[in-house]
Amino acid sequence: MAQDSAVLLAWLKAEGDAVRADEILFEVETDKTTMEIEAGADGFVAQLLSAPGENVPVGNVIAVISEEKPSAPPPSGPETSVAETPPLEEAPSVEPPAVARAPAPVRPAPSPPTTGDRILASPKARRLAEEESLDLALLATQGVEQPYHVKDIETLRALAAKRTVGTAWNEVEARVDPAALDGLVTLLAAEKPGAVSDARIWAAFAAGSLRQTMTESGVIAVRVEAGRSILGTFSDPDRSRLSVPVPADDQAPMAIVRDLTGTRLTRVRLVRDTVPVFTVTRDGSGYLLGLTTPQDALAEDIAVMVLEDFADRVAGPVRHLL
């Protein structure tokens, strides 16, 4: 389905500013992604016709770029009194000013629709929040005005740290025999080498376990880390084929899986963590699974149920993955 509108996130130039054709003029967000849009013409920003936060139909003129710097601010509205506009003997022939239009529809790979209130943020702010596992919704709960930019990330860090210090945590552990999962991984690797990654499997297990606690249908984004590396963030990994993961690069994760099997660590809980964190490590007797979660994210009994389900998936992966 083609995108027919986009939300204007922010203007990066003000009226009267000089602008080059290749400079970023504004940022928009569609249902699928956020984009930075170039001016497309050299000149001066003569008029901005839409405000941040507005839903702009694709193709609408939202800015005017003129060859010469405007001598005075443009009128506040489109209507001008006839009495104030003197008649002209003959209008000179001039080149029309360039206009910036809302971007044409994009067609990224299909992904499930998101639910809930949309968080408006620049692409760079989203990327930084994703890299640090920060939830942009924390800014919204504190009344910080949207759209969010890089300067708001420091505020978000402070909010996340404050929330963590005063948060009660639930921690649960389980041990699982590795034979069934090892056998499945070996089988998949023999059939199609490299098609299915460990990260994809852990993400599917985590999303499936969390979905058991949800009363409404919604998108679950799961981020997988290994050591200090981010292996990816996956959208509804329990609902897509293992060999065809759906990335969720612009979504804040609802859960994190930390694969510690290649390290000597058995548990990692960071100050920045604000969502449930699954940990996976391994010793001579099998997998050691952990779940650390803020009390306000998963209550005690729910946390126990989620890790039990996660452990069941590791112990019997075939019925959950195939």
TIDOPA-254294 format. One line per 4 residues: number of its first residue (from 1); for each residue x, y, z of C-alpha. Coordinates in steps of 0.05 Angstrom, whole numbers. Layout:
N
NUM) X,Y,Z; ...
***
This chain:
322
1) 0,0,0; 30,67,-21; 45,119,32; 0,180,20
5) 24,226,76; 82,238,123; 92,272,190; 138,333,187
9) 188,324,244; 231,386,240; 256,443,196; 332,447,194
13) 330,516,162; 292,579,182; 258,630,136; 311,675,107
17) 367,624,113; 412,608,53; 408,536,30; 444,492,-20
21) 409,441,-62; 445,384,-27; 432,409,44; 381,375,89
25) 320,420,93; 272,379,135; 259,312,168; 196,270,160
29) 169,205,187; 124,156,150; 92,93,177; 154,55,158
33) 215,99,168; 244,168,181; 278,208,126; 321,270,117
37) 300,309,55; 347,354,15; 326,424,-8; 334,406,-82
41) 352,478,-103; 402,532,-85; 375,597,-57; 341,624,5
45) 284,597,46; 228,646,30; 171,612,65; 156,551,108
49) 84,529,98; 77,471,148; 94,464,222; 130,406,256
53) 81,353,278; 34,364,219; 12,306,176; 28,329,105
57) -1,296,43; 52,271,-6; 65,322,-61; 40,383,-22
61) 83,446,-26; 112,457,44; 167,508,30; 187,561,-21
65) 260,572,-40; 275,637,-77; 337,659,-115; 343,724,-75
69) 340,732,0; 270,756,21; 271,828,46; 215,819,96
73) 180,760,130; 125,730,87; 52,741,106; 25,696,161
77) -32,670,119; -50,658,47; -103,713,45; -84,784,27
81) -132,843,26; -148,867,-44; -144,940,-22; -72,930,1
85) -50,901,-65; -38,955,-117; -54,936,-189; 6,925,-234
89) 12,954,-304; 49,894,-329; 77,836,-290; 150,823,-308
93) 169,754,-332; 208,719,-276; 229,649,-260; 182,618,-207
97) 215,602,-141; 233,531,-125; 187,494,-79; 199,438,-31
101) 147,384,-31; 131,328,16; 172,267,-6; 144,216,-54
105) 120,151,-24; 174,100,-6; 164,26,-11; 210,-8,39
109) 205,-82,54; 137,-100,85; 135,-100,160; 79,-106,211
113) 43,-41,229; 62,-7,294; 12,7,350; 5,60,403
117) 24,134,402; 77,151,351; 142,181,378; 169,236,333
121) 245,238,331; 300,253,281; 336,194,249; 401,210,287
125) 364,214,354; 330,148,340; 397,116,322; 431,140,386
129) 373,117,429; 375,49,395; 450,42,405; 443,57,479
133) 379,17,490; 342,80,511; 267,86,506; 245,152,474
137) 177,144,506; 209,164,572; 216,235,544; 143,236,526
141) 122,215,596; 161,274,624; 127,323,578; 189,337,535
145) 165,369,470; 169,328,406; 201,318,357; 264,295,393
149) 334,312,370; 405,293,390; 405,347,444; 348,309,479
153) 388,245,485; 427,272,545; 361,286,580; 339,216,562
157) 402,186,591; 390,222,657; 317,199,659; 337,127,645
161) 390,129,700; 342,160,750; 289,109,733; 338,52,742
165) 363,75,810; 293,77,838; 267,14,804; 255,-54,836
169) 281,-112,794; 259,-183,786; 312,-236,769; 298,-307,748
173) 345,-363,725; 336,-431,691; 381,-487,666; 366,-525,602
177) 396,-586,568; 427,-562,502; 417,-626,462; 352,-608,426
181) 373,-538,405; 443,-561,385; 412,-615,341; 365,-565,307
185) 421,-515,294; 464,-570,264; 407,-592,219; 392,-521,195
189) 465,-507,181; 471,-571,140; 409,-554,98; 427,-482,84
193) 493,-457,114; 489,-387,142; 415,-378,130; 395,-378,204
197) 436,-342,257; 437,-354,332; 414,-282,341; 351,-296,300
201) 335,-357,342; 343,-322,409; 301,-263,384; 245,-310,363
205) 246,-345,431; 244,-279,469; 188,-249,428; 146,-312,432
209) 154,-315,508; 135,-242,517; 75,-248,471; 43,-297,519
213) 36,-240,569; 3,-191,520; -72,-180,521; -72,-142,455
217) -38,-155,389; 23,-111,378; 92,-108,348; 149,-137,391
221) 218,-112,374; 276,-152,404; 348,-130,404; 404,-182,407
225) 473,-168,433; 536,-211,437; 590,-183,482; 596,-110,463
229) 567,-120,393; 496,-107,371; 475,-164,326; 409,-132,306
233) 339,-111,326; 283,-155,298; 209,-139,289; 162,-195,310
237) 216,-248,301; 168,-302,327; 120,-288,270; 168,-290,211
241) 211,-345,180; 279,-356,212; 314,-346,146; 276,-281,130
245) 285,-234,190; 248,-168,191; 293,-112,217; 265,-61,266
249) 319,-8,261; 273,50,278; 237,16,337; 257,18,409
253) 265,-54,434; 214,-84,481; 266,-134,504; 340,-148,498
257) 375,-215,491; 448,-216,513; 484,-276,485; 542,-288,532
261) 561,-357,507; 626,-332,478; 647,-298,543; 661,-316,616
265) 603,-273,639; 539,-304,666; 496,-242,678; 498,-169,656
269) 451,-114,680; 468,-44,658; 444,23,686; 414,41,619
273) 369,-21,618; 296,-2,620; 265,-65,588; 267,-139,604
277) 336,-170,590; 346,-243,574; 416,-271,584; 442,-335,552
281) 506,-368,574; 532,-439,574; 574,-486,615; 590,-560,613
285) 520,-581,635; 478,-538,588; 448,-469,578; 441,-422,636
289) 384,-374,621; 367,-311,659; 314,-257,658; 325,-189,692
293) 267,-142,687; 241,-78,720; 182,-93,765; 140,-42,727
297) 154,-79,661; 140,-150,685; 112,-167,753; 142,-224,794
301) 94,-279,772; 96,-256,699; 172,-255,699; 174,-327,724
305) 123,-348,671; 162,-313,615; 228,-347,632; 194,-414,640
309) 166,-406,570; 234,-383,543; 266,-445,574; 212,-490,544
313) 229,-462,475; 303,-476,484; 288,-547,508; 238,-562,452
317) 256,-514,395; 225,-554,337; 152,-541,357; 166,-467,367
321) 210,-451,307; 187,-496,250
***
